[in-house]
Amino acid sequence: MQYPDDGDDLLATFFCKDPGSVDMDDCAAFYRTDRHTWIVQGKRRGAKVAAQLRALGDDETFVEIPEPLVELFVRRYVKERYGTDLGSAAGRADRERSERPQAGAEG
């Protein structure tokens, strides 16, 4: 998706934050924009992580966010957009995730 400007004219609205954080300051979060796009707030990472990404553009950046935030985002988005509550599915996903190999693990 291409935008003709630097993007500073958009309006960002808070959507959800890391459920493990204790306050609103300094935590990973998702924001919805008035352009039907999303902004992700997270921890900056360095060159070793950048080298693992595909085709990172000069005008692009990356952040790391915790998995519980992604899960919260998906549940809230699906419920809002499609009216489907994934609450019970989240427990199954947690059990399945604990049974599968972790990223970077050899198996």
DSSP file (Angstrom, degrees, kcal/mol; ACC not computed):
  #  RESIDUE AA STRUCTURE BP1 BP2  ACC     N-H-->O    O-->H-N    N-H-->O    O-->H-N    TCO  KAPPA ALPHA  PHI   PSI    X-CA   Y-CA   Z-CA
    1    1 A M              0   0    0      0, 0.0     2,-0.4     0, 0.0     0, 0.0   0.000 360.0 360.0 360.0 125.6    0.0    0.0    0.0
    2    2 A Q        -     0   0    0      2,-0.0     0, 0.0     0, 0.0     0, 0.0  -0.843 360.0-165.2-108.9 141.6    1.5    3.3   -1.1
    3    3 A Y        -     0   0    0     -2,-0.4     0, 0.0     2,-0.2     0, 0.0  -0.979  20.7-137.8-124.2 140.1    0.8    6.7    0.3
    4    4 A P  S    S+     0   0    0      0, 0.0     2,-0.2     0, 0.0    -1,-0.1   0.581  83.0  42.2 -74.7  -9.3    1.8   10.0   -1.4
    5    5 A D  S    S-     0   0    0      0, 0.0    -2,-0.2     0, 0.0     0, 0.0  -0.593  98.7 -88.5-127.1-172.6    3.0   11.7    1.8
    6    6 A D        -     0   0    0     -2,-0.2    -3,-0.0     1,-0.1     0, 0.0   0.495  59.8-118.1 -80.7  -1.7    4.9   11.0    4.9
    7    7 A G  S >  S+     0   0    0      1,-0.1     3,-1.3     2,-0.0    -1,-0.1   0.459  78.6 123.0  85.7   1.2    1.8    9.9    6.8
    8    8 A D  T 3   +     0   0    0      1,-0.3    -1,-0.1     3,-0.0     0, 0.0   0.579  63.5  68.7 -74.0  -6.8    1.8   12.5    9.5
    9    9 A D  T 3  S+     0   0    0      2,-0.1    -1,-0.3     0, 0.0     2,-0.1   0.388  78.7 105.3 -91.8   5.7   -1.7   13.7    8.5
   10   10 A L    <   -     0   0    0     -3,-1.3     2,-0.5    23,-0.0    23,-0.0  -0.404  68.2-128.4 -83.2 162.7   -3.4   10.5    9.7
   11   11 A L        -     0   0    0     -2,-0.1    23,-1.2     2,-0.0     2,-0.4  -0.958  21.5-159.2-111.4 119.2   -5.5   10.2   12.8
   12   12 A A  E     -A   33   0A   0     -2,-0.5     2,-0.4    21,-0.2    21,-0.2  -0.850   4.8-167.1-102.5 132.3   -4.5    7.3   15.1
   13   13 A T  E     -A   32   0A   0     19,-3.3    19,-2.8    -2,-0.4    -2,-0.0  -0.977  29.0-110.4-120.6 128.7   -6.9    5.9   17.7
   14   14 A F  E     +A   31   0A   0     -2,-0.4    17,-0.2    17,-0.2     3,-0.1  -0.266  38.5 170.4 -55.2 136.3   -5.9    3.5   20.5
   15   15 A F  E     -     0   0A   0     15,-2.5     2,-0.3     1,-0.4    16,-0.2   0.730  57.2 -28.1-115.2 -54.0   -7.2   -0.1   20.0
   16   16 A C  E     -A   30   0A   0     14,-1.4    14,-2.9    60,-0.0    -1,-0.4  -0.984  50.5-147.5-162.6 159.4   -5.5   -2.3   22.5
   17   17 A K  E     -A   29   0A   0     -2,-0.3    12,-0.2    12,-0.2    11,-0.1  -0.782  47.7 -66.5-125.2 169.9   -2.3   -2.7   24.5
   18   18 A D    >   -     0   0    0     10,-2.3     3,-1.9    -2,-0.3    51,-0.1  -0.387  42.1-144.7 -55.3 118.5   -0.2   -5.5   25.9
   19   19 A P  T 3  S+     0   0    0      0, 0.0    -1,-0.2     0, 0.0    50,-0.0   0.684  97.1  60.7 -65.4 -14.6   -2.4   -7.2   28.4
   20   20 A G  T 3  S+     0   0    0     46,-0.0     2,-0.1     2,-0.0    -2,-0.1   0.528  84.2  99.0 -87.4  -6.0    0.7   -8.0   30.5
   21   21 A S    <   -     0   0    0     -3,-1.9     6,-0.1     7,-0.1    -4,-0.1  -0.487  65.3-146.1 -82.0 153.6    1.6   -4.3   31.0
   22   22 A V  S    S+     0   0    0     -2,-0.1     2,-0.3     3,-0.1    -1,-0.1   0.674  74.9  11.9 -95.4 -18.2    0.6   -2.5   34.2
   23   23 A D  S    S-     0   0    0      2,-0.3    -1,-0.1     3,-0.1    -2,-0.0  -0.889  78.8-100.3-147.5 179.8   -0.1    1.0   32.7
   24   24 A M  S >  S+     0   0    0     -2,-0.3     3,-0.5    -3,-0.1     2,-0.3   0.675  90.6  91.0 -79.5 -17.8   -0.6    2.9   29.4
   25   25 A D  T 3  S-     0   0    0      1,-0.2    -2,-0.3     0, 0.0    -3,-0.1  -0.578  95.1  -0.9 -85.5 140.9    3.0    4.3   29.3
   26   26 A D  T 3  S+     0   0    0     -2,-0.3     2,-0.3     1,-0.2    -1,-0.2   0.887  97.1 121.7  56.3  49.4    5.8    2.5   27.6
   27   27 A C    <   -     0   0    0     -3,-0.5    -1,-0.2    -6,-0.1    14,-0.0  -0.979  68.3 -93.5-139.7 155.8    4.0   -0.6   26.4
   28   28 A A        +     0   0    0     -2,-0.3   -10,-2.3   -11,-0.1     2,-0.3  -0.358  54.3 164.2 -64.4 143.8    3.3   -2.3   23.1
   29   29 A A  E     -AB  17  41A   0     12,-1.8    12,-3.1   -12,-0.2     2,-0.4  -0.988  34.9-126.9-157.9 160.8    0.0   -1.3   21.5
   30   30 A F  E     -AB  16  40A   0    -14,-2.9   -15,-2.5    -2,-0.3   -14,-1.4  -0.923  22.1-168.7-111.6 141.9   -2.1   -1.3   18.3
   31   31 A Y  E     -AB  14  39A   0      8,-2.4     8,-2.7    -2,-0.4     2,-0.3  -0.994  13.7-141.2-129.5 137.9   -3.7    1.8   16.9
   32   32 A R  E     -AB  13  38A   0    -19,-2.8   -19,-3.3    -2,-0.4     2,-0.2  -0.762  20.5-149.5 -93.0 142.4   -6.3    2.1   14.2
   33   33 A T  E >   -A   12   0A   0      4,-2.4     3,-1.2    -2,-0.3   -21,-0.2  -0.702  25.8-116.5-109.3 166.0   -6.0    4.9   11.7
   34   34 A D  T 3  S+     0   0    0    -23,-1.2   -22,-0.1    -2,-0.2    -1,-0.1   0.420 112.1  66.5 -77.5   2.6   -8.6    6.9    9.7
   35   35 A R  T 3  S-     0   0    0    -24,-0.2    -1,-0.2     2,-0.1     3,-0.1   0.186 119.5-104.3-105.0  14.9   -6.9    5.4    6.5
   36   36 A H  S <  S+     0   0    0     -3,-1.2     2,-0.2     1,-0.3    -2,-0.1   0.888  87.8 113.7  61.8  40.3   -8.0    1.8    7.3
   37   37 A T        -     0   0    0     -4,-0.2    -4,-2.4     2,-0.0     2,-0.4  -0.769  59.6-125.2-128.6 176.1   -4.4    1.0    8.3
   38   38 A W  E     -B   32   0A   0     -2,-0.2     2,-0.4    -6,-0.2    -6,-0.2  -0.956   6.5-152.6-128.6 145.5   -2.8    0.0   11.6
   39   39 A I  E     -B   31   0A   0     -8,-2.7    -8,-2.4    -2,-0.4     2,-0.5  -0.961  12.8-156.5-113.2 135.4    0.1    1.4   13.7
   40   40 A V  E     -B   30   0A   0     -2,-0.4     2,-0.5   -10,-0.2   -10,-0.2  -0.956   0.8-159.1-114.5 126.7    2.0   -1.0   15.9
   41   41 A Q  E     +B   29   0A   0    -12,-3.1   -12,-1.8    -2,-0.5     2,-0.3  -0.904  35.4 126.9-102.8 128.9    4.0    0.4   18.9
   42   42 A G        -     0   0    0     -2,-0.5     2,-0.4   -14,-0.2    23,-0.2  -0.880  58.6 -53.2-160.8-169.0    6.7   -1.9   20.2
   43   43 A K  E     -C   64   0B   0     21,-2.1    21,-2.4    -2,-0.3     2,-0.1  -0.674  51.2-123.4 -85.7 130.4   10.4   -2.3   21.1
   44   44 A R  E     -C   63   0B   0     -2,-0.4     2,-0.3    19,-0.2    19,-0.2  -0.421  28.1-163.2 -67.1 145.9   13.0   -1.3   18.5
   45   45 A R        -     0   0    0     17,-0.5    17,-0.2     1,-0.1    -1,-0.0  -0.848  12.2-115.6-128.0 167.5   15.4   -4.0   17.6
   46   46 A G    >>  -     0   0    0     -2,-0.3     4,-2.2     3,-0.0     3,-0.6   0.053  40.5 -68.1 -98.6-161.4   18.8   -3.8   15.8
   47   47 A A  H 3> S+     0   0    0      1,-0.2     4,-2.2     2,-0.2     5,-0.1   0.791 121.2  60.2 -63.3 -34.0   20.7   -4.8   12.7
   48   48 A K  H 34 S+     0   0    0      1,-0.2     4,-0.4     2,-0.2    -1,-0.2   0.885 110.9  42.1 -64.4 -36.7   20.7   -8.5   13.5
   49   49 A V  H X4 S+     0   0    0     -3,-0.6     3,-1.6     2,-0.2     4,-0.5   0.914 111.3  55.5 -73.0 -43.3   16.9   -8.6   13.4
   50   50 A A  H >< S+     0   0    0     -4,-2.2     3,-1.4     1,-0.3     6,-0.2   0.862 100.6  59.9 -56.9 -37.2   16.8   -6.3   10.4
   51   51 A A  T 3< S+     0   0    0     -4,-2.2    -1,-0.3     1,-0.3    -2,-0.2   0.712 101.4  55.0 -65.6 -19.8   19.0   -8.7    8.4
   52   52 A Q  T <  S+     0   0    0     -3,-1.6    -1,-0.3    -4,-0.4    -2,-0.2   0.553  92.0  91.9 -89.1  -8.9   16.3  -11.5    9.0
   53   53 A L  S <  S-     0   0    0     -3,-1.4     2,-0.6    -4,-0.5     3,-0.3  -0.502  78.2-115.4 -89.4 156.7   13.5   -9.4    7.4
   54   54 A R  S    S-     0   0    0      1,-0.2    -2,-0.1    -2,-0.2    -1,-0.1  -0.812  79.3 -24.6 -97.1 122.6   12.4   -9.5    3.8
   55   55 A A  S    S-     0   0    0     -2,-0.6     2,-0.6     1,-0.2    -1,-0.2   0.863  70.4-166.9  51.4  52.0   12.8   -6.4    1.7
   56   56 A L        -     0   0    0     -3,-0.3    -1,-0.2    -6,-0.2     6,-0.1  -0.605  18.7-134.9 -70.9 115.8   12.7   -3.7    4.4
   57   57 A G    >   -     0   0    0     -2,-0.6     3,-1.9     1,-0.1    -1,-0.1  -0.249  16.8-111.4 -72.2 159.4   12.2   -0.5    2.6
   58   58 A D  T 3  S+     0   0    0      1,-0.3    -1,-0.1     3,-0.0    -2,-0.1   0.793 121.3  46.4 -59.1 -28.9   14.1    2.7    3.3
   59   59 A D  T 3  S+     0   0    0      2,-0.0     2,-0.3     0, 0.0    -1,-0.3   0.221 101.8  87.5 -99.1  14.6   10.9    4.3    4.7
   60   60 A E    <   -     0   0    0     -3,-1.9     2,-0.3     2,-0.0    -4,-0.0  -0.789  49.7-178.8-113.3 155.8   10.0    1.2    6.8
   61   61 A T        -     0   0    0     -2,-0.3     2,-0.3     2,-0.0    -4,-0.1  -0.810  13.1-140.4-137.8-179.5   10.8    0.2   10.3
   62   62 A F        -     0   0    0     -2,-0.3   -17,-0.5   -17,-0.2     2,-0.3  -0.987  11.2-172.1-146.8 153.2   10.1   -2.8   12.5
   63   63 A V  E     -C   44   0B   0     -2,-0.3     2,-0.4   -19,-0.2   -19,-0.2  -0.954  23.3-122.1-140.5 159.4    9.3   -3.4   16.2
   64   64 A E  E     -C   43   0B   0    -21,-2.4   -21,-2.1    -2,-0.3    -2,-0.0  -0.886  29.0-176.8-103.4 135.3    8.9   -6.4   18.4
   65   65 A I        -     0   0    0     -2,-0.4     2,-0.1   -23,-0.2   -23,-0.1  -0.951  30.8-100.7-129.4 151.9    5.6   -6.9   20.2
   66   66 A P    >>  -     0   0    0      0, 0.0     4,-1.4     0, 0.0     3,-0.9  -0.409  26.1-123.8 -73.7 147.1    4.6   -9.6   22.7
   67   67 A E  H 3> S+     0   0    0      1,-0.2     4,-2.6     2,-0.2     5,-0.2   0.852 108.6  61.8 -58.8 -38.2    2.5  -12.6   21.5
   68   68 A P  H 3> S+     0   0    0      0, 0.0     4,-2.2     0, 0.0    -1,-0.2   0.856 102.9  52.5 -58.8 -31.2   -0.3  -11.9   24.1
   69   69 A L  H <> S+     0   0    0     -3,-0.9     4,-2.8     2,-0.2    -2,-0.2   0.913 108.3  49.3 -68.3 -41.6   -0.9   -8.5   22.4
   70   70 A V  H  X S+     0   0    0     -4,-1.4     4,-2.7     2,-0.2     5,-0.2   0.920 111.6  49.6 -62.2 -42.9   -1.2  -10.2   19.0
   71   71 A E  H  X S+     0   0    0     -4,-2.6     4,-2.5     2,-0.2    -2,-0.2   0.917 112.1  47.6 -62.0 -43.2   -3.7  -12.7   20.5
   72   72 A L  H  X S+     0   0    0     -4,-2.2     4,-2.7    -5,-0.2     5,-0.3   0.925 111.7  51.2 -62.8 -44.4   -5.7   -9.9   22.1
   73   73 A F  H  X S+     0   0    0     -4,-2.8     4,-3.0     1,-0.2     5,-0.2   0.936 111.2  47.3 -57.7 -48.7   -5.6   -7.9   18.8
   74   74 A V  H  X S+     0   0    0     -4,-2.7     4,-2.7     1,-0.2     5,-0.3   0.935 113.3  47.7 -61.3 -47.8   -6.9  -10.8   16.8
   75   75 A R  H  X S+     0   0    0     -4,-2.5     4,-2.1     1,-0.2    11,-0.3   0.932 116.3  43.4 -60.0 -46.3   -9.7  -11.7   19.3
   76   76 A R  H  X S+     0   0    0     -4,-2.7     4,-2.6    -5,-0.2     5,-0.2   0.916 115.4  48.6 -66.5 -42.5  -10.9   -8.0   19.5
   77   77 A Y  H  X S+     0   0    0     -4,-3.0     4,-3.2    -5,-0.3     5,-0.4   0.930 112.6  47.1 -64.4 -46.3  -10.6   -7.4   15.7
   78   78 A V  H  X>S+     0   0    0     -4,-2.7     4,-2.6    -5,-0.2     6,-1.1   0.904 114.0  48.2 -63.2 -41.4  -12.5  -10.6   14.8
   79   79 A K  H  X5S+     0   0    0     -4,-2.1     4,-1.1    -5,-0.3    -1,-0.2   0.925 117.4  41.4 -65.4 -43.7  -15.2   -9.9   17.3
   80   80 A E  H  <5S+     0   0    0     -4,-2.6    -2,-0.2    -5,-0.2    -1,-0.2   0.922 124.2  35.8 -68.9 -44.6  -15.6   -6.3   16.1
   81   81 A R  H  <5S+     0   0    0     -4,-3.2    -3,-0.2    -5,-0.2    -2,-0.2   0.882 135.8  17.2 -79.7 -40.2  -15.4   -7.0   12.4
   82   82 A Y  H  <5S-     0   0    0     -4,-2.6    -3,-0.2    -5,-0.4    -2,-0.2   0.460  93.6-121.3-117.2  -4.7  -17.2  -10.4   12.2
   83   83 A G     << +     0   0    0     -4,-1.1     2,-0.5    -5,-0.6    -4,-0.2   0.706  67.8 133.6  71.6  19.2  -19.1  -10.6   15.4
   84   84 A T        -     0   0    0     -6,-1.1     2,-0.7    -9,-0.1    -1,-0.2  -0.907  49.4-145.5-108.3 125.0  -17.4  -13.9   16.3
   85   85 A D        -     0   0    0     -2,-0.5     3,-0.4     1,-0.1     4,-0.2  -0.793  13.3-175.2 -89.8 115.5  -16.0  -14.3   19.9
   86   86 A L     >  +     0   0    0     -2,-0.7     4,-1.7   -11,-0.3     3,-0.4   0.272  49.3 115.7 -91.1  10.9  -12.8  -16.3   19.8
   87   87 A G  H  > S+     0   0    0      1,-0.3     4,-0.8     2,-0.2     3,-0.4   0.874  78.0  42.7 -49.7 -48.9  -12.6  -16.4   23.6
   88   88 A S  H  > S+     0   0    0     -3,-0.4     4,-1.0     1,-0.2     3,-0.3   0.816 110.7  56.9 -71.4 -29.0  -13.0  -20.2   23.9
   89   89 A A  H  > S+     0   0    0     -3,-0.4     4,-2.5     1,-0.2    -1,-0.2   0.791  94.8  68.0 -70.2 -26.7  -10.7  -20.8   21.0
   90   90 A A  H  X S+     0   0    0     -4,-1.7     4,-2.2    -3,-0.4    -1,-0.2   0.894  97.2  51.8 -61.9 -40.2   -7.9  -18.9   22.7
   91   91 A G  H  X S+     0   0    0     -4,-0.8     4,-1.9    -3,-0.3    -1,-0.2   0.901 110.3  48.4 -62.7 -41.4   -7.6  -21.6   25.4
   92   92 A R  H  X S+     0   0    0     -4,-1.0     4,-2.7     1,-0.2    -2,-0.2   0.915 110.3  51.9 -63.3 -42.9   -7.2  -24.3   22.8
   93   93 A A  H  X S+     0   0    0     -4,-2.5     4,-2.7     1,-0.2    -2,-0.2   0.891 107.0  53.2 -63.2 -39.2   -4.6  -22.2   21.0
   94   94 A D  H  X S+     0   0    0     -4,-2.2     4,-1.9     2,-0.2    -1,-0.2   0.926 111.4  45.6 -60.9 -44.5   -2.6  -21.8   24.2
   95   95 A R  H  X S+     0   0    0     -4,-1.9     4,-0.8     1,-0.2    -2,-0.2   0.923 114.5  47.6 -64.8 -44.0   -2.5  -25.5   24.7
   96   96 A E  H >X S+     0   0    0     -4,-2.7     4,-0.9     1,-0.2     3,-0.6   0.894 109.9  53.1 -64.7 -39.8   -1.6  -26.3   21.1
   97   97 A R  H >< S+     0   0    0     -4,-2.7     3,-0.8     1,-0.2    -1,-0.2   0.893 104.8  54.5 -64.1 -39.6    1.1  -23.6   21.1
   98   98 A S  H 3< S+     0   0    0     -4,-1.9    -1,-0.2     1,-0.2    -2,-0.2   0.738 108.9  50.7 -66.7 -20.6    2.7  -25.1   24.3
   99   99 A E  H << S+     0   0    0     -4,-0.8    -1,-0.2    -3,-0.6    -2,-0.2   0.642  98.1  78.5 -90.7 -16.6    2.9  -28.5   22.4
  100  100 A R  S << S-     0   0    0     -4,-0.9     0, 0.0    -3,-0.8     0, 0.0  -0.610  92.2 -92.9 -95.4 155.8    4.6  -27.2   19.2
  101  101 A P        -     0   0    0      0, 0.0     2,-0.1     0, 0.0    -1,-0.1  -0.305  43.0-116.7 -63.2 146.7    8.3  -26.4   18.8
  102  102 A Q    >   -     0   0    0      1,-0.1     3,-2.0     4,-0.1    -4,-0.0  -0.458  40.9 -81.5 -81.3 156.9    9.3  -22.8   19.5
  103  103 A A  T 3  S+     0   0    0      1,-0.3    -1,-0.1    -2,-0.1     3,-0.1  -0.323 118.2  17.3 -57.1 135.4   10.9  -20.6   16.7
  104  104 A G  T 3  S+     0   0    0      1,-0.3     2,-0.3    -3,-0.1    -1,-0.3   0.287  95.3 126.4  84.7 -10.8   14.5  -21.3   16.3
  105  105 A A    <   -     0   0    0     -3,-2.0     2,-0.3     1,-0.0    -1,-0.3  -0.581  58.1-129.7 -80.9 141.3   14.3  -24.7   18.1
  106  106 A E              0   0    0     -2,-0.3    -4,-0.1     1,-0.1    -1,-0.0  -0.696 360.0 360.0 -90.1 143.2   15.7  -27.7   16.3
  107  107 A G              0   0    0     -2,-0.3    -1,-0.1    -6,-0.1    -2,-0.0   0.428 360.0 360.0-158.6 360.0   13.5  -30.7   16.1
